[in-house]
Amino acid sequence: MLRLGWQIRQLGGILAVSWGVATLVIAIGMTGLLQPLEWFAFDRILQRRAISEVDSRFLIVTIDEADLRQLGEWPISDSKMTQLLQALHQHHPRTIGIDIYRDLPIGSGRNQLNEAFLNIPNIVGIEQVIGELVPPAPKLNSQTQTGMADLVPDADGRIRRGLLAVKCDKDEKI
């Protein structure tokens, strides 16, 4: 019986210390003091993970500085964007994603770009719904072929996560 009482006191001490440490860690975590340590650990884990092979089913077409020098214009005019979309469409891709805002006419060729948006059913454009709103291309929006392009940086300026969905009214600024 004496031994049972000693074990209960020992267990009570262990529980008290565990509760105290847990409370302290939660309190420090709520102040945000552990956030930089968490970000550091997360960044290191991602840097050390194995690099997976690129899936050959995906093709990302980019526009870089060399391309812009060759074109001689920025932003890319609607007529050049139409030519690019038509050239991509000839290869029968499942989806063509445009990660460039096309809400305003740029240069000549807006009617041809709108026709391309209507005639190529697998184009998906972007809009910005957080902060300063940038609407999607009107023809893509009328066909609900848009996604959001919003990124929310962490307090240290790095982007570690992407938004899957945002629910807001069109007139509401987040």
Salt bridges, closest charged atoms under 4 A:
ASP43 OD2 - ARG158 NH1 3.04
ASP43 OD2 - ARG160 NH2 2.83
ASP55 OD2 - ARG57 NH2 2.56
GLU73 OE2 - LYS80 NZ 3.02
ASP78 OD1 - ARG102 NH2 2.44
ASP78 OD2 - ARG110 NH1 3.34
GLU127 OE1 - LYS170 NZ 3.26
ASP154 OD2 - ARG160 NH1 2.93
ASP154 OD1 - ARG161 NH2 2.67
ASP156 OD2 - ARG160 NH2 2.78
